[in-house]
Amino acid sequence: MNARSSDTLENFHDRSLWDPSWRDALVAGSMIAGMVLVLAGMGRQFWCECGSWVPWSWDIWTAHNSQHLIDPYFFSHVLHGVLFYWALLWVPRLNQTWRFLIAVGLEVSWEILENSPLIIERYREATMAVGYTGDSIANSVTDVAACMLGYWFSSRFGWRWSVALFVLSEIVMLILIRDNLLLNVLMLVSPIPAIQEWQSA
């Protein structure tokens, strides 16, 4: 990327900074509440069946994964927000409010789809998440909050810090759990046995 295109991107970003209002928060909260109702209707558990109220679980190989508020995949959802911000920034005729609400809507929709039998089974067959049974409702709410955090971060710190956050998060996750956002997408769409074997080692 040359200096001219970099300046253009920064200027475009500066003119489109997200300035959240109480209306944004109200509509986003309504979408999250709707997601909670849909997930409850799908039979999802609100919290981990273990009964422990510890808000985090860092071991992805246990039944606690995706059942507490925060787990390693929290950071992948932060990156969802980063990607949504920059992708939607280039859609013409969308104001700040609509971009934010579309990003929340996309994340809410993914959380519902992710907890459907189709995607749960796909995770179990094609990725390292062989014991995956879906997210708890509380975890899904936190995942949406993580996406909103990533969106806010990108709106405030620009593309350079967004790229740095993305790269750092992906590298750290790859080292610590042998998985990250890019690998997760790759394995869902087109599983590679050698990668699956390495992840499961």
MARFI-236009 format. One record per atom (N, C-alpha, C, O): residue in three letters; x, y, z. Coordinates in steps of 0.02 Angstrom, whole numbers, padded with zeros to 5 digits, always signed. Example, Ala and Ser with C-alpha at 12.3 -4.5 7.8 and 13.67 -1.06 7.14 Angstrom:
ALA+00660-00284+00390 ALA+00615-00225+00390 ALA+00660-00165+00390 ALA+00712-00166+00423 SER+00642-00112+00354 SER+00684-00053+00357 SER+00645+00002+00394 SER+00670+00057+00402 
end
This chain:
MET+00043-00060+00000 MET+00000+00000+00000 MET+00044+00062+00000 MET+00085+00070+00046 ASN+00037+00107-00051 ASN+00079+00166-00055 ASN+00054+00220-00008 ASN+00001+00214+00022 ALA+00093+00274-00003 ALA+00077+00328+00044 ALA+00011+00361+00026 ALA-00028+00379+00070 ARG-00003+00370-00039 ARG-00064+00403-00060 ARG-00126+00363-00039 ARG-00174+00390-00012 SER-00125+00297-00052 SER-00182+00255-00034 SER-00189+00250+00041 SER-00245+00246+00067 SER-00132+00249+00078 SER-00134+00248+00150 SER-00167+00311+00177 SER-00210+00307+00222 ASP-00148+00370+00151 ASP-00179+00432+00173 ASP-00253+00433+00158 ASP-00293+00456+00198 THR-00271+00409+00099 THR-00342+00407+00081 THR-00382+00363+00129 THR-00436+00382+00150 LEU-00354+00306+00147 LEU-00388+00261+00193 LEU-00396+00293+00262 LEU-00449+00289+00292 GLU-00343+00326+00285 GLU-00347+00360+00350 GLU-00398+00416+00349 GLU-00437+00424+00396 ASN-00399+00456+00295 ASN-00446+00511+00290 ASN-00518+00485+00287 ASN-00562+00513+00319 PHE-00528+00432+00249 PHE-00594+00402+00245 PHE-00616+00377+00313 PHE-00674+00386+00333 HIS-00570+00346+00349 HIS-00584+00322+00417 HIS-00601+00380+00463 HIS-00648+00376+00502 ASP-00563+00434+00459 ASP-00574+00491+00503 ASP-00642+00523+00492 ASP-00672+00549+00539 ARG-00666+00522+00430 ARG-00731+00552+00415 ARG-00788+00507+00436 ARG-00846+00528+00436 SER-00772+00444+00453 SER-00825+00395+00465 SER-00820+00365+00535 SER-00843+00310+00547 LEU-00789+00402+00582 LEU-00782+00376+00650 LEU-00850+00363+00681 LEU-00897+00403+00674 TRP-00855+00307+00714 TRP-00917+00287+00746 TRP-00925+00325+00812 TRP-00882+00320+00856 ASP-00978+00362+00818 ASP-00993+00399+00879 ASP-01058+00370+00908 ASP-01112+00395+00892 PRO-01053+00318+00950 PRO-01113+00282+00972 PRO-01161+00326+01012 PRO-01140+00369+01050 SER-01225+00314+01001 SER-01278+00349+01037 SER-01317+00300+01079 SER-01309+00239+01072 TRP-01361+00326+01121 TRP-01402+00281+01161 TRP-01450+00242+01118 TRP-01470+00186+01135 ARG-01469+00270+01060 ARG-01513+00233+01013 ARG-01477+00173+00984 ARG-01506+00119+00977 ASP-01412+00183+00967 ASP-01372+00126+00942 ASP-01371+00070+00994 ASP-01382+00012+00978 ALA-01358+00090+01057 ALA-01355+00040+01111 ALA-01422+00006+01121 ALA-01424-00054+01134 LEU-01476+00044+01116 LEU-01543+00016+01127 LEU-01560-00035+01073 LEU-01586-00089+01088 VAL-01547-00018+01010 VAL-01562-00065+00956 VAL-01517-00126+00959 VAL-01540-00183+00950 ALA-01452-00115+00973 ALA-01406-00172+00979 ALA-01427-00217+01037 ALA-01426-00278+01031 GLY-01447-00186+01093 GLY-01470-00226+01150 GLY-01532-00266+01133 GLY-01540-00322+01156 SER-01576-00237+01092 SER-01637-00273+01071 SER-01620-00333+01027 SER-01651-00386+01033 MET-01570-00325+00984 MET-01550-00381+00941 MET-01519-00437+00984 MET-01531-00496+00971 ILE-01479-00417+01033 ILE-01449-00468+01077 ILE-01503-00504+01117 ILE-01500-00565+01126 ALA-01552-00466+01142 ALA-01608-00497+01179 ALA-01646-00545+01134 ALA-01666-00599+01157 GLY-01657-00526+01071 GLY-01690-00571+01024 GLY-01650-00634+01013 GLY-01678-00689+01009 MET-01584-00627+01008 MET-01540-00686+01001 MET-01546-00732+01060 MET-01550-00793+01052 VAL-01548-00703+01121 VAL-01555-00744+01181 VAL-01620-00784+01179 VAL-01620-00843+01196 LEU-01673-00753+01158 LEU-01738-00788+01154 LEU-01736-00844+01102 LEU-01762-00898+01114 VAL-01705-00831+01045 VAL-01700-00882+00993 VAL-01657-00941+01018 VAL-01676-00999+01009 LEU-01601-00926+01049 LEU-01557-00980+01074 LEU-01592-01020+01128 LEU-01585-01081+01131 ALA-01628-00986+01171 ALA-01666-01022+01223 ALA-01718-01067+01191 ALA-01729-01123+01213 GLY-01750-01041+01139 GLY-01799-01082+01103 GLY-01769-01142+01068 GLY-01803-01192+01056 MET-01704-01137+01051 MET-01668-01192+01020 MET-01644-01243+01072 MET-01615-01294+01055 GLY-01656-01227+01136 GLY-01637-01274+01189 GLY-01567-01264+01215 GLY-01541-01308+01250 ARG-01535-01207+01200 ARG-01468-01195+01224 ARG-01468-01182+01299 ARG-01515-01151+01326 GLN-01416-01206+01334 GLN-01408-01194+01405 GLN-01385-01122+01416 GLN-01347-01095+01376 PHE-01408-01092+01472 PHE-01386-01024+01486 PHE-01313-01022+01508 PHE-01277-00976+01491 TRP-01292-01074+01544 TRP-01225-01074+01574 TRP-01197-01145+01573 TRP-01233-01192+01557 CYS-01135-01151+01588 CYS-01102-01216+01590 CYS-01139-01263+01639 CYS-01156-01243+01694 GLU-01149-01325+01618 GLU-01183-01374+01660 GLU-01143-01392+01722 GLU-01170-01423+01768 CYS-01078-01374+01724 CYS-01037-01390+01782 CYS-01060-01353+01844 CYS-01047-01375+01900 GLY-01094-01297+01834 GLY-01119-01259+01891 GLY-01070-01210+01920 GLY-01089-01170+01963 SER-01008-01211+01897 SER-00958-01164+01922 SER-00969-01096+01889 SER-00978-01091+01828 TRP-00968-01043+01930 TRP-00981-00976+01904 TRP-00916-00938+01889 TRP-00917-00876+01883 VAL-00861-00974+01883 VAL-00799-00942+01860 VAL-00812-00915+01790 VAL-00835-00952+01746 PRO-00798-00851+01777 PRO-00819-00821+01713 PRO-00777-00841+01653 PRO-00796-00824+01597 TRP-00722-00876+01662 TRP-00680-00893+01605 TRP-00662-00967+01605 TRP-00666-01001+01655 SER-00643-00990+01545 SER-00618-01058+01537 SER-00567-01056+01480 SER-00585-01040+01424 TRP-00504-01073+01495 TRP-00452-01066+01445 TRP-00434-01131+01412 TRP-00398-01131+01361 ASP-00457-01188+01437 ASP-00440-01253+01408 ASP-00493-01272+01357 ASP-00549-01288+01375 ILE-00475-01269+01293 ILE-00524-01282+01240 ILE-00538-01357+01233 ILE-00583-01375+01195 TRP-00501-01399+01268 TRP-00511-01471+01261 TRP-00558-01500+01314 TRP-00564-01561+01320 THR-00590-01458+01352 THR-00636-01482+01403 THR-00708-01462+01385 THR-00720-01424+01339 ALA-00755-01490+01423 ALA-00826-01475+01412 ALA-00843-01403+01433 ALA-00898-01380+01420 HIS-00795-01369+01464 HIS-00806-01300+01485 HIS-00799-01251+01426 HIS-00822-01194+01431 ASN-00767-01272+01372 ASN-00755-01227+01317 ASN-00820-01201+01288 ASN-00866-01239+01275 SER-00823-01135+01278 SER-00882-01101+01251 SER-00943-01104+01297 SER-00999-01093+01275 GLN-00931-01119+01360 GLN-00987-01124+01407 GLN-00985-01069+01461 GLN-01034-01058+01495 HIS-00928-01035+01468 HIS-00922-00981+01515 HIS-00920-00915+01476 HIS-00928-00914+01415 LEU-00911-00860+01511 LEU-00913-00795+01476 LEU-00856-00787+01427 LEU-00867-00764+01370 ILE-00796-00805+01447 ILE-00737-00791+01406 ILE-00696-00855+01397 ILE-00685-00892+01445 ASP-00675-00867+01335 ASP-00629-00922+01320 ASP-00582-00896+01266 ASP-00589-00839+01244 PRO-00534-00936+01243 PRO-00486-00911+01193 PRO-00519-00885+01130 PRO-00492-00841+01097 TYR-00578-00912+01111 TYR-00610-00891+01050 TYR-00643-00822+01057 TYR-00668-00795+01007 PHE-00644-00795+01117 PHE-00667-00726+01127 PHE-00629-00679+01080 PHE-00658-00632+01052 PHE-00564-00692+01072 PHE-00522-00647+01032 PHE-00538-00653+00957 PHE-00529-00605+00920 SER-00561-00712+00935 SER-00583-00718+00866 SER-00644-00674+00853 SER-00651-00645+00799 HIS-00688-00670+00902 HIS-00747-00629+00894 HIS-00730-00554+00896 HIS-00765-00514+00865 VAL-00678-00536+00933 VAL-00653-00467+00929 VAL-00632-00452+00856 VAL-00646-00398+00830 LEU-00599-00500+00825 LEU-00577-00491+00756 LEU-00636-00488+00708 LEU-00631-00456+00655 HIS-00692-00521+00724 HIS-00752-00513+00684 HIS-00769-00439+00679 HIS-00783-00413+00625 GLY-00769-00406+00737 GLY-00786-00335+00738 GLY-00738-00293+00697 GLY-00759-00246+00663 VAL-00674-00309+00700 VAL-00624-00274+00660 VAL-00639-00281+00586 VAL-00639-00232+00548 LEU-00652-00343+00564 LEU-00666-00356+00494 LEU-00731-00323+00472 LEU-00735-00294+00418 PHE-00783-00327+00513 PHE-00847-00296+00496 PHE-00839-00221+00488 PHE-00868-00191+00442 TYR-00801-00190+00533 TYR-00793-00117+00529 TYR-00764-00097+00462 TYR-00790-00053+00427 TRP-00708-00129+00444 TRP-00674-00107+00383 TRP-00711-00128+00320 TRP-00709-00092+00270 ALA-00744-00185+00321 ALA-00783-00205+00263 ALA-00842-00159+00251 ALA-00855-00138+00195 LEU-00878-00143+00305 LEU-00938-00101+00298 LEU-00921-00029+00284 LEU-00962+00009+00258 LEU-00860-00009+00301 LEU-00839+00060+00289 LEU-00840+00076+00214 LEU-00847+00134+00194 TRP-00832+00024+00173 TRP-00828+00035+00100 TRP-00896+00027+00066 TRP-00900+00035+00005 VAL-00947+00011+00103 VAL-01014+00005+00073 VAL-01043+00075+00066 VAL-01050+00111+00116 PRO-01061+00096+00005 PRO-01086+00165-00004 PRO-01154+00176+00028 PRO-01194+00130+00036 ARG-01166+00239+00046 ARG-01231+00263+00070 ARG-01252+00231+00136 ARG-01312+00228+00151 LEU-01204+00208+00175 LEU-01220+00183+00242 LEU-01190+00232+00293 LEU-01130+00247+00291 ASN-01232+00256+00339 ASN-01205+00301+00390 ASN-01176+00260+00448 ASN-01178+00199+00447 GLN-01149+00295+00497 GLN-01115+00262+00553 GLN-01162+00213+00589 GLN-01143+00157+00605 THR-01223+00236+00602 THR-01270+00195+00639 THR-01286+00130+00603 THR-01285+00077+00633 TRP-01299+00135+00538 TRP-01317+00075+00500 TRP-01259+00026+00496 TRP-01269-00034+00499 ARG-01198+00052+00488 ARG-01140+00007+00486 ARG-01134-00031+00551 ARG-01123-00092+00551 PHE-01140+00004+00607 PHE-01135-00029+00672 PHE-01189-00081+00681 PHE-01176-00137+00703 LEU-01251-00064+00665 LEU-01307-00110+00677 LEU-01303-00170+00630 LEU-01323-00225+00649 ILE-01279-00160+00569 ILE-01270-00217+00524 ILE-01217-00263+00552 ILE-01224-00324+00549 ALA-01162-00235+00579 ALA-01110-00276+00609 ALA-01137-00318+00667 ALA-01124-00377+00671 VAL-01176-00286+00710 VAL-01207-00323+00767 VAL-01255-00376+00740 VAL-01256-00433+00765 GLY-01294-00358+00690 GLY-01341-00406+00661 GLY-01306-00466+00631 GLY-01330-00523+00637 LEU-01250-00455+00597 LEU-01212-00510+00569 LEU-01185-00556+00623 LEU-01187-00617+00617 GLU-01160-00526+00677 GLU-01132-00567+00731 GLU-01187-00606+00767 GLU-01178-00665+00784 VAL-01244-00574+00779 VAL-01301-00607+00810 VAL-01324-00666+00767 VAL-01338-00720+00791 SER-01328-00653+00701 SER-01349-00706+00655 SER-01301-00765+00656 SER-01321-00823+00654 TRP-01236-00750+00658 TRP-01186-00803+00660 TRP-01193-00844+00724 TRP-01188-00905+00722 GLU-01204-00811+00781 GLU-01211-00847+00844 GLU-01270-00896+00841 GLU-01266-00951+00868 ILE-01324-00875+00810 ILE-01382-00919+00803 ILE-01365-00977+00757 ILE-01380-01035+00772 LEU-01334-00961+00700 LEU-01316-01014+00652 LEU-01265-01061+00681 LEU-01269-01122+00671 GLU-01217-01034+00718 GLU-01163-01074+00747 GLU-01191-01126+00795 GLU-01161-01179+00804 ASN-01247-01112+00826 ASN-01276-01157+00875 ASN-01332-01201+00846 ASN-01369-01234+00882 SER-01336-01201+00780 SER-01384-01245+00746 SER-01353-01314+00740 SER-01292-01320+00738 PRO-01393-01366+00736 PRO-01367-01435+00729 PRO-01320-01442+00669 PRO-01271-01479+00672 LEU-01336-01408+00614 LEU-01295-01413+00554 LEU-01223-01391+00566 LEU-01177-01427+00548 ILE-01214-01332+00596 ILE-01147-01305+00606 ILE-01112-01343+00663 ILE-01051-01355+00658 ILE-01148-01361+00715 ILE-01117-01399+00769 ILE-01088-01464+00742 ILE-01031-01483+00759 GLU-01126-01498+00700 GLU-01102-01561+00671 GLU-01043-01548+00624 GLU-00996-01589+00621 ARG-01045-01492+00588 ARG-00990-01475+00543 ARG-00925-01464+00583 ARG-00872-01487+00563 TYR-00931-01428+00639 TYR-00873-01418+00682 TYR-00845-01485+00706 TYR-00784-01494+00706 ARG-00888-01531+00726 ARG-00866-01594+00753 ARG-00833-01638+00700 ARG-00787-01676+00716 GLU-00855-01631+00638 GLU-00828-01673+00585 GLU-00765-01645+00553 GLU-00719-01682+00535 ALA-00762-01578+00545 ALA-00711-01548+00502 ALA-00657-01510+00539 ALA-00606-01494+00509 THR-00666-01496+00603 THR-00617-01456+00639 THR-00591-01494+00699 THR-00608-01552+00711 MET-00548-01459+00738 MET-00520-01490+00798 MET-00572-01495+00854 MET-00559-01528+00904 ALA-00630-01463+00846 ALA-00680-01461+00899 ALA-00724-01524+00897 ALA-00785-01520+00887 VAL-00692-01582+00905 VAL-00728-01646+00898 VAL-00782-01655+00951 VAL-00831-01691+00939 GLY-00775-01623+01009 GLY-00824-01631+01061 GLY-00870-01571+01068 GLY-00905-01563+01119 TYR-00869-01528+01018 TYR-00908-01466+01022 TYR-00983-01480+01024 TYR-01009-01520+00984 THR-01017-01448+01071 THR-01090-01458+01077 THR-01128-01392+01071 THR-01188-01389+01084 GLY-01092-01339+01050 GLY-01124-01273+01045 GLY-01104-01228+01103 GLY-01073-01250+01151 ASP-01124-01165+01098 ASP-01107-01116+01150 ASP-01164-01112+01200 ASP-01222-01126+01185 SER-01146-01092+01261 SER-01198-01072+01308 SER-01225-01004+01287 SER-01193-00968+01249 ILE-01284-00988+01311 ILE-01314-00923+01294 ILE-01270-00866+01320 ILE-01260-00816+01285 ALA-01244-00874+01380 ALA-01201-00822+01409 ALA-01139-00812+01366 ALA-01118-00755+01355 ASN-01110-00866+01341 ASN-01051-00861+01299 ASN-01067-00826+01233 ASN-01027-00786+01208 SER-01126-00839+01205 SER-01146-00807+01143 SER-01154-00732+01153 SER-01135-00692+01110 VAL-01182-00712+01210 VAL-01189-00641+01224 VAL-01121-00608+01228 VAL-01111-00553+01201 THR-01074-00640+01262 THR-01007-00613+01268 THR-00972-00610+01200 THR-00934-00563+01187 ASP-00985-00659+01157 ASP-00956-00658+01090 ASP-00979-00597+01050 ASP-00940-00566+01015 VAL-01044-00580+01056 VAL-01069-00521+01023 VAL-01037-00458+01052 VAL-01019-00412+01015 ALA-01029-00457+01118 ALA-00995-00401+01150 ALA-00923-00394+01126 ALA-00898-00339+01117 ALA-00889-00451+01116 ALA-00821-00451+01090 ALA-00818-00421+01020 ALA-00773-00382+01004 CYS-00866-00439+00979 CYS-00871-00410+00911 CYS-00879-00334+00915 CYS-00847-00298+00878 MET-00923-00312+00959 MET-00933-00240+00968 MET-00869-00206+00992 MET-00855-00149+00972 LEU-00831-00239+01034 LEU-00768-00212+01058 LEU-00719-00205+01000 LEU-00685-00153+00995 GLY-00714-00255+00958 GLY-00671-00251+00900 GLY-00691-00196+00852 GLY-00649-00161+00824 TYR-00757-00188+00843 TYR-00783-00135+00800 TYR-00763-00067+00829 TYR-00740-00023+00792 TRP-00773-00058+00894 TRP-00754+00005+00926 TRP-00680+00019+00920 TRP-00659+00075+00905 PHE-00639-00033+00931 PHE-00566-00025+00926 PHE-00546+00001+00858 PHE-00508+00049+00853 SER-00572-00029+00805 SER-00554-00008+00737 SER-00579+00062+00722 SER-00545+00100+00687 SER-00637+00080+00749 SER-00664+00146+00736 SER-00623+00200+00770 SER-00624+00258+00749 ARG-00586+00182+00821 ARG-00547+00231+00859 ARG-00473+00234+00840 ARG-00442+00287+00844 PHE-00445+00177+00820 PHE-00373+00174+00813 PHE-00348+00165+00741 PHE-00288+00163+00729 GLY-00393+00159+00693 GLY-00372+00158+00623 GLY-00346+00091+00599 GLY-00343+00042+00636 TRP-00328+00090+00535 TRP-00313+00026+00503 TRP-00246-00003+00526 TRP-00238-00064+00528 ARG-00197+00039+00542 ARG-00132+00012+00563 ARG-00138-00029+00627 ARG-00113-00085+00632 TRP-00171+00000+00678 TRP-00180-00036+00741 TRP-00228-00095+00731 TRP-00222-00146+00766 SER-00275-00089+00685 SER-00320-00145+00672 SER-00282-00204+00643 SER-00292-00261+00664 VAL-00238-00190+00596 VAL-00196-00243+00567 VAL-00151-00274+00621 VAL-00143-00334+00624 ALA-00121-00230+00662 ALA-00077-00255+00716 ALA-00115-00300+00764 ALA-00090-00353+00783 LEU-00175-00279+00783 LEU-00216-00320+00828 LEU-00233-00386+00796 LEU-00230-00439+00828 PHE-00252-00385+00732 PHE-00271-00446+00697 PHE-00212-00495+00694 PHE-00219-00553+00712 VAL-00155-00471+00672 VAL-00096-00514+00665 VAL-00074-00542+00733 VAL-00061-00601+00740 LEU-00071-00498+00783 LEU-00050-00520+00850 LEU-00097-00572+00878 LEU-00075-00623+00905 SER-00162-00561+00873 SER-00211-00608+00899 SER-00206-00676+00864 SER-00208-00728+00897 GLU-00199-00675+00798 GLU-00194-00737+00761 GLU-00131-00776+00779 GLU-00134-00837+00787 ILE-00075-00742+00786 ILE-00013-00776+00804 ILE-00016-00805+00874 ILE+00003-00862+00884 VAL-00039-00765+00922 VAL-00042-00789+00991 VAL-00089-00849+00997 VAL-00073-00898+01031 MET-00148-00846+00965 MET-00194-00902+00968 MET-00164-00964+00935 MET-00173-01020+00959 LEU-00129-00954+00879 LEU-00099-01011+00845 LEU-00047-01045+00890 LEU-00043-01107+00891 ILE-00009-01006+00926 ILE+00042-01033+00971 ILE+00011-01068+01031 ILE+00032-01122+01050 LEU-00040-01037+01060 LEU-00068-01062+01123 LEU-00117-01119+01113 LEU-00116-01167+01153 ILE-00159-01116+01061 ILE-00211-01168+01054 ILE-00211-01202+00985 ILE-00255-01243+00971 ARG-00163-01184+00943 ARG-00159-01213+00875 ARG-00222-01200+00834 ARG-00241-01240+00792 ASP-00253-01144+00847 ASP-00313-01125+00810 ASP-00318-01050+00811 ASP-00293-01017+00856 ASN-00351-01023+00761 ASN-00366-00951+00759 ASN-00423-00939+00710 ASN-00451-00987+00683 LEU-00439-00877+00698 LEU-00496-00862+00655 LEU-00487-00887+00584 LEU-00532-00919+00556 LEU-00429-00874+00554 LEU-00418-00895+00485 LEU-00419-00971+00478 LEU-00449-00997+00431 LEU-00386-01006+00525 LEU-00387-01079+00522 LEU-00457-01107+00533 LEU-00477-01156+00502 ASN-00494-01075+00577 ASN-00562-01097+00592 ASN-00606-01093+00530 ASN-00643-01140+00515 VAL-00600-01038+00495 VAL-00639-01029+00433 VAL-00617-01079+00380 VAL-00659-01111+00347 LEU-00551-01087+00372 LEU-00524-01134+00323 LEU-00549-01204+00336 LEU-00571-01238+00289 MET-00546-01226+00398 MET-00565-01295+00414 MET-00640-01306+00409 MET-00663-01362+00395 LEU-00679-01254+00420 LEU-00751-01261+00411 LEU-00769-01267+00338 LEU-00813-01307+00319 VAL-00735-01228+00296 VAL-00752-01225+00224 VAL-00720-01283+00186 VAL-00753-01316+00147 SER-00656-01293+00199 SER-00619-01345+00161 SER-00568-01379+00207 SER-00510-01359+00207 PRO-00590-01428+00244 PRO-00545-01461+00293 PRO-00483-01490+00261 PRO-00486-01520+00207 ILE-00426-01482+00294 ILE-00363-01511+00273 ILE-00341-01561+00326 ILE-00325-01541+00382 PRO-00340-01625+00310 PRO-00324-01677+00360 PRO-00259-01665+00397 PRO-00255-01678+00457 ALA-00208-01641+00362 ALA-00142-01631+00394 ALA-00147-01577+00449 ALA-00116-01584+00502 ILE-00187-01525+00436 ILE-00196-01472+00487 ILE-00236-01499+00545 ILE-00220-01484+00603 GLN-00288-01537+00530 GLN-00330-01565+00583 GLN-00289-01611+00628 GLN-00297-01612+00689 GLU-00245-01651+00597 GLU-00202-01696+00636 GLU-00153-01656+00680 GLU-00142-01674+00738 TRP-00125-01603+00652 TRP-00078-01561+00690 TRP-00114-01527+00749 TRP-00088-01524+00804 GLN-00175-01502+00737 GLN-00212-01469+00790 GLN-00231-01517+00845 GLN-00234-01497+00903 SER-00243-01579+00828 SER-00267-01627+00877 SER-00210-01663+00913 SER-00222-01703+00958 ALA-00149-01650+00893 ALA-00092-01686+00921 ALA-00085-01672+00995 ALA-00040-01699+01028 
end
